[in-house]
Amino acid sequence: MASFYKTLFKLRIKHSYYNSGYCNDFSIVPLPHTEKLAKQYKLLFRIVENGMDVLSLMTGDNTPLHDLANDNKLSFALILNNSSLLNFSSLPKKTNSRQLYQIENQEAFGNTFTLNEWDIVDPKPARFTYDRQSAANEISLKSIGPFGDSETRNMIKDGSRFTSTFDLGNRPEGKYLLTATEDGQEKEAYAVYASEELWKTRPFALMDIFTSQLDYNNVKTYYIRLAGKRIVWTYRVNLGKDYSGSDISIEDSRENPEVLFKMVGNTNQASGKTLTFKSYRADIPDKRARIRFKQTPINDFNLIIEKNGTKTEIKGLPNPPIDQVKTEMHINI
């Protein structure tokens, strides 16, 4: 009976910053445990623009040659290829350079990784430290893996603190729940085990695809979504020496405006002055409005100049520079 490869699921990376909606700033790399599963279950990884397709070898009657079943997971590293992406992306803030983002399909809504699923985890903790809360002299540590497999050990006492080496041995890389138990009370923390080989690749995020969510008869597309960072936009309009107009404004020209651009600071429109406008919320005029970064100017924001009774509109105001700390845009008129 003839065999053939069929797409099992797709991974696509999207970003609201780009006009196309798609993001080509990452490479998707299978982790070593997933490479082993691919050989065992006859899977292929096909790199495509802004993502990856995972294919399974099927028999002539459209069944998998080796069924992954529900007790496996496929794990991938996202390698960032564009360092500027962090400047215009909205992501949870990391507290140290070794932390990783972690996303998985079990919590997906509509087969989509939303921003809320970008968790921050600590990779490869050498030790798990617990501060004793009572007079207990024995405290246990339990590590629970992605399929409920667990391992319990006693922690070593060091004064009022207890520590334990976190060693997963041959268990798959990925997120584990650590629980320290003292007098029946539990303290929990999530940690990700990442091998030194993986860490050398400097992964930006780890991604787990649990096979219990997959269906050989229904190809799923998982969208990994990132959003543009929201910031207060500031326009500084530089008036020429010969300017003698009567009014300057910036307007959100959409049918239902969401943003007000209010003049702040010196409002004297004498020649040679610079006028400063900041973005405010239209529904709460006293509260600053944060606008998302976009790849190209937003044509809905217009600069209106009135000079000698004639109004002129300048459309497509420039975006803030993504590679600078300041978010001011200068316009010369």
N, C-alpha and C positions, 0 to 999 in steps of 0.2 A: 504494500500500500504506500502510495507516494506521500511524502511529508513536505511541509512548507512552513515558512515563518509568518506569523501574524502579530500585529501590534497588540500588546497587552495593555499598556497605558502610555500616556504622553505627559511630559513635563514642559511647561511653558513659563517663561519669566516675563512679567509685565511691569511697567512703571508709568505712572501718570505724568511724569515729567516729559516723556518723549511724545512727539506728535503722533507717531504710529501706535503708541501704547505698548510696544514691545521693547524689551531690554536685552541688549547683547553684551552686557558688561560682565557676565559671569561665564565660567566654565563649570560644567557638572561632571564630577569625577566619582565613579563607584568606589566605595571603601573595600578594603581587602576581603572582609567577610562576604560582601556582596559579589565580588569577583569569584569567590569559591562557589557560591550558590549559582552563579551564572553558568559555570562549567557543569555543575551537577544537574541543573534543571534545563539546560540548553536554552539560555537566554542570550539575546544580542542587544548591545547598546548602540543606538544610531544617533550620532550628533546631528542636530538640525539647527537652523538659525533660531536664536533665543530659546534653546532648550534641548531636549533629548526625547527620543522614542525608545521604549523598551519592548522588544519583540520576543515571542515564545515560539519554540518549534512545535508544530502541530502535526497530527497524523491526518490521513486522508478523510477521516470522518469528523474532522474539525474538533478534535479533542487534544489537549496537551500531551506531548510525549511523556513528560514528567510533570505532574501537577504540583504546584507550589504549596497547595493546601492553605490552611488558615493560621499555621503556627510558625510563619517565617516573616522576616522583614527585609526589605532592600534599602540600604543606606548609602547616601551620597554626600559628598562635600561640595559646597559652592565656593569656588575660587574667584575672588574679585580681581578683575582685570583693569578696572578704571577707578583709580584712587579718588577722583573728583566726585564719584557717585555719592559719597558720604556727605558732601557739602550741600547737596540739594535733595537729600532723601530724609524722610521722617521715619526714624527707627528708635526703639527703646535705647536709652543711653547705657553704655557699658561702664563699669567702675574700674576695670583694669584691662590691660592689653591682652591678657590671655583668655579673656572670656569669649564665648562663642554664641552666635545665634543658633536656635534650634527650632525646626519646624517639622510637622508630621501630618499625615493624612487622616489619622483617627478623629481629630477634632474638626476636620474640614466641613464646611457648610457649602453644599452645592458643588462639591469637588474642587473647592477653591481655598487656597491658603490666603487668608486675609491678613491684614497687618496685625491683628490681635493674636495670631498664632506665632509671631516672632518672639519666642522666649529667649531669655539670656541665661546661659548656664556656664558653670566653671568646668573646664576640661581637665581630665587626668589629675584629680586631686591625689597627692601622695599620701595624705593623712586626713582622716575625719576627726576633728577635735570637738569635744563636748564638755562644757563647764558644768560640774556637778551642782545640782539644785538641792540635794538633801544629804543625809549622812550615809547614803548608799555606798557600798564598797565594790559592788559588782554591777556593771553596766554592759549591756550587749548591743552589738551593732548588726543590723540586718540590711542587706542590699537586695533590692527587688528589681529584676530585669524586665524587659518589655513584654514577656509572655508569662509573668507571674513566677518565674524561676527565682529562687531566693537562696541566700547564704547568710548564716548567722555566726558571729564570732564574739568572743569576749574582748572588751576594750582594756587597754593597759592603763593602770592608775599612775598619775604623775601629779602628786599634790592634790589639789581640788579639781584637776582636769583629767580627762580620760582621752586617749588617742587610739586610733587603730589604722593600720596600713590598709589602703584600699587597693586590692589586687584582684582583677577579674580573670586573670589567667587567659584561657582560650575563649572566654565569652565574647560575644560580638561587641564592637565599639558602638557607642550610643549612650542614651540617657538612662540613668538608673536612679531609683529612689532609695535614699539612705535613711534609716530610722534608728536612732539611739533610744533605748528603753531604760528608764530609771524608776523604780518603785511603781511600775505600771504606767508611768507617764512617757509619752513619746515626743521626740523632737525630730522633725523631718527636714530633709534638704534634697534637692535634685542635683545630680552631678553627671557629667558626661565623661566617659572614658574615651580618650583619643590616644592612639599609639604615637610613639616618637616619629615613626615613619610618616604618619598622617600629619603630625604637627609641623614637620619640616615643609609641608606644602602651604603652610599659613592659611588654613581654611577660614573663610568668612562665616560660614554657617554649615551645620549638619542637617540633613534631611532624611527622615525615616518614612518609608512607604510600607505600611503593614499589609501583608497579603490577604488578611481577612476582609479588607475593603475592596479587593479586586474581583473582577468577573471576566472570565475568558470570552464570554459572549457579548460583553458590553464594554467597548473601549472607553476608558475614562481619560479625560484631560485634566490634569491638576495645574492650576494657575498659581504661580508664586508671585504675589502682588506686592509691589512697593509703591509708596505714594510720595509726591513731592513735598518737601518741607514747607511749612507755612511760616511766613515772616511778615513783619510790618514793612510795607513798601514806603520809601521816601523818595520823592522827586524834588530836585533842586533846579528851579527854572532861573537861568541866568539871563537877565535883561540886557540887551545891547545899549550902548550909550545913546543911540538915537531913538530909543523906545519912548513913546509918549501916549500909549494907549490908556484905556480907562478900566479894563477888567481882564483878569486871567483866571481860569478855573480848570480843574481836571474832573471829568465826569465818567461815571459808569453808565454807558449808553444802552445797556440791556433793558428789555421791557420791564423787568422787575429788578432794579438796581440793588446790589448787595453791599456795595462799598461807597463810602463818601471819602473824597479827598479834601481835607480841610487845611487851609493855610495856617501855619503856625509860625511863631516868632515875629519878626519885623514885617509888617504889611505895607510899608511905605513903597509905593511903586515908582519911585524916582528912577531916572535912568542910571544904569550901572548897578542896581541892586540885585540881590538874589532872593527869590521867593522860595520858601520851603513848604511842601505839601506832604502830609502823612495820611495813611489809609485808616479810616474808621468804619465801624459797622453802621449800615444804614438804619437797622432797627434800633440800635442803641448808639446814638451819635457821639456819646462821650467815651465810648470804649473803642480802643484800637482794634482794627481788623487785620488779621493775618491772612495773607494771600499765598497760594501755593506757587512754588517755582514751576515754570513751564519752559519748554525748549525755545519757543519763539515768542515774540511780543504778543500780548493779549490785545487784540484789536478792539475789544469792547471798552477799553479805557482811552479816552480822547482828551487831548489838551485843547482847550478853547481859548483863543486869543481875540480880544476885541480891540481894534485900533481905528480911531476916527469913524466909529459907528459901523465898521465892517467886522464880522466875525469870521475867523479862520479856524478850522479844525485840523489838528495834527493827530493822525491815527497811528495805532501800533506803537505805543510807548515802550521804551526799552525795558528789559528785565534787569533785576539786580545781578551783578557778577557772581557766579557760583564759586569762584576761586579766591574770593576776597572776604575779609571779615565784615567790612562795611556793606550795607545794602542800599546805598544811595545811588540814584541815577541822575546824572546831570544833563540838562537840556538847554541848549543855547538858542535864543531867539533874537 
